[in-house]
Amino acid sequence: MIDKEQITAIAERHLEGSDRFIVGCKISPSNEVELIIDSDTSVDIEQCITLSRAIEAELDREKEDFELTVMSAGIGEPLATLRQYRKLVSRSVEVILKNGIKVLAKLDEVTEEAITLSYEEKQVVEGKKRKQLVTVTRTYPFEEIKSTAEWLDFK
């Protein structure tokens, strides 16, 4: 069976010096390798093809047959690395907490332990009869977060 560490080591060596990075690598029991990459800017098909060819050139198909797919992390897909979170600072995200609550908000800050979000919420304001929209800023530790994805509003 193809070794995940070997694939990621080869990929990291070829991505070194670029703004691209590995998000994940999955290998099925039938040696179907799926390598997901992302970038601080963007990933195009040519970059995926080039990386795929570079990895295949370093592996021996005579020794072990495999199927390799190199793809970019999709929009709307859950974030997997801290670097992906940092890339989305000041953009809209959809966060699903482990307790089932969904939060649509602007990602303000990312640390090693948590993310800070800001969003509008209706709250009772002293001296007002009706609830008013108030901007709320909250910090959520990563252990409370089930998934986070970039939010694209098509309105």
C-alpha positions as CSV (number, residue, x, y, z in Angstrom):
1,M,0.0,0.0,0.0
2,I,1.2,3.5,-0.8
3,D,2.4,5.4,2.2
4,K,0.6,8.7,3.1
5,E,3.7,10.2,4.7
6,Q,5.7,9.5,1.5
7,I,3.1,11.2,-0.7
8,T,2.9,14.3,1.6
9,A,6.7,14.5,1.9
10,I,7.1,14.5,-1.9
11,A,4.3,17.1,-2.3
12,E,5.7,19.3,0.4
13,R,9.1,19.2,-1.3
14,H,7.5,20.3,-4.6
15,L,5.3,23.0,-3.0
16,E,8.2,24.5,-1.0
17,G,8.8,28.2,-1.9
18,S,5.3,28.6,-3.2
19,D,2.1,29.9,-1.5
20,R,0.5,26.5,-1.9
21,F,0.1,24.0,0.9
22,I,-1.3,20.5,1.7
23,V,-4.8,20.4,3.2
24,G,-5.2,16.7,3.3
25,C,-4.3,13.3,1.9
26,K,-6.5,10.2,1.8
27,I,-5.5,6.8,0.6
28,S,-8.1,4.1,0.0
29,P,-7.3,0.3,0.5
30,S,-7.2,0.0,-3.3
31,N,-4.4,2.7,-3.5
32,E,-6.6,5.5,-4.7
33,V,-4.7,8.6,-3.5
34,E,-6.5,11.9,-3.1
35,L,-4.3,14.9,-2.3
36,I,-6.0,18.2,-1.5
37,I,-4.0,21.4,-1.8
38,D,-4.8,25.1,-1.2
39,S,-3.1,28.4,-1.6
40,D,-2.9,31.8,0.0
41,T,-4.1,33.2,-3.3
42,S,-5.6,30.6,-5.7
43,V,-4.9,27.1,-7.1
44,D,-5.4,26.5,-10.8
45,I,-5.7,23.2,-12.8
46,E,-2.2,23.5,-14.2
47,Q,-0.7,23.6,-10.7
48,C,-2.6,20.5,-9.8
49,I,-1.4,18.7,-13.0
50,T,2.2,19.8,-12.4
51,L,2.2,18.5,-8.8
52,S,0.5,15.3,-9.8
53,R,3.2,14.6,-12.5
54,A,6.0,15.4,-10.0
55,I,4.6,13.0,-7.5
56,E,4.1,10.2,-10.1
57,A,7.6,10.7,-11.3
58,E,9.0,9.8,-7.9
59,L,6.8,6.7,-7.4
60,D,7.3,3.3,-9.0
61,R,4.2,2.0,-10.7
62,E,6.0,-1.3,-11.3
63,K,6.4,-1.8,-7.6
64,E,2.9,-0.8,-6.6
65,D,0.0,0.4,-8.8
66,F,-2.0,3.5,-7.6
67,E,-4.4,6.1,-8.8
68,L,-3.4,9.7,-7.9
69,T,-5.8,12.7,-7.9
70,V,-4.5,16.1,-7.0
71,M,-7.2,18.8,-6.4
72,S,-7.7,22.1,-4.8
73,A,-9.8,22.6,-1.7
74,G,-13.3,23.5,-2.8
75,I,-15.2,26.6,-1.9
76,G,-17.7,25.7,0.8
77,E,-15.7,22.7,1.9
78,P,-14.9,22.6,5.7
79,L,-11.6,24.2,6.6
80,A,-8.9,21.7,7.7
81,T,-5.9,23.8,8.6
82,L,-5.0,26.9,10.6
83,R,-3.5,28.4,7.4
84,Q,-6.9,28.2,5.7
85,Y,-8.6,30.0,8.6
86,R,-6.0,32.8,8.4
87,K,-6.6,33.1,4.7
88,L,-10.3,33.9,5.4
89,V,-9.8,36.6,8.0
90,S,-12.2,39.6,7.4
91,R,-14.4,37.3,5.2
92,S,-17.7,35.7,5.9
93,V,-17.8,32.1,7.2
94,E,-20.3,29.6,8.3
95,V,-19.4,28.0,11.6
96,I,-21.3,24.9,12.9
97,L,-20.7,24.4,16.6
98,K,-20.7,20.9,18.2
99,N,-23.9,21.8,20.0
100,G,-25.6,22.2,16.6
101,I,-25.8,26.0,16.5
102,K,-24.9,27.5,13.1
103,V,-23.3,31.0,13.1
104,L,-22.9,33.1,9.9
105,A,-20.4,35.8,10.7
106,K,-17.3,37.7,9.7
107,L,-14.0,36.0,10.8
108,D,-12.1,38.7,12.7
109,E,-9.2,36.9,14.2
110,V,-7.5,33.4,14.3
111,T,-5.2,32.1,17.0
112,E,-3.8,28.7,17.7
113,E,-6.7,28.0,20.2
114,A,-9.7,29.9,18.9
115,I,-11.4,32.1,16.3
116,T,-13.1,35.4,16.9
117,L,-16.3,36.1,14.9
118,S,-18.5,39.2,14.6
119,Y,-22.2,39.2,13.6
120,E,-25.4,41.1,14.1
121,E,-27.9,39.8,16.6
122,K,-31.2,41.2,17.8
123,Q,-31.0,42.1,21.5
124,V,-33.0,44.0,24.0
125,V,-31.5,47.5,24.3
126,E,-32.3,49.6,27.4
127,G,-34.7,52.4,26.6
128,K,-36.0,50.8,23.4
129,K,-39.3,49.0,23.1
130,R,-38.2,46.5,20.4
131,K,-35.1,44.4,20.0
132,Q,-32.3,46.2,18.1
133,L,-29.6,44.8,15.8
134,V,-26.4,44.9,17.8
135,T,-23.0,43.8,16.5
136,V,-21.7,41.0,18.7
137,T,-18.1,39.8,18.8
138,R,-17.5,36.3,20.3
139,T,-14.5,34.0,20.5
140,Y,-15.1,30.3,19.9
141,P,-12.4,27.7,20.9
142,F,-11.6,25.1,18.2
143,E,-12.8,22.4,20.6
144,E,-16.4,23.8,20.4
145,I,-16.3,24.0,16.6
146,K,-17.6,21.1,14.4
147,S,-16.8,22.7,11.1
148,T,-16.1,26.0,9.4
149,A,-16.5,26.9,5.7
150,E,-16.3,30.0,3.6
151,W,-19.7,31.6,3.2
152,L,-20.6,32.9,-0.2
153,D,-23.6,35.1,-0.4
154,F,-25.1,35.2,-3.9
155,K,-27.7,38.0,-3.1
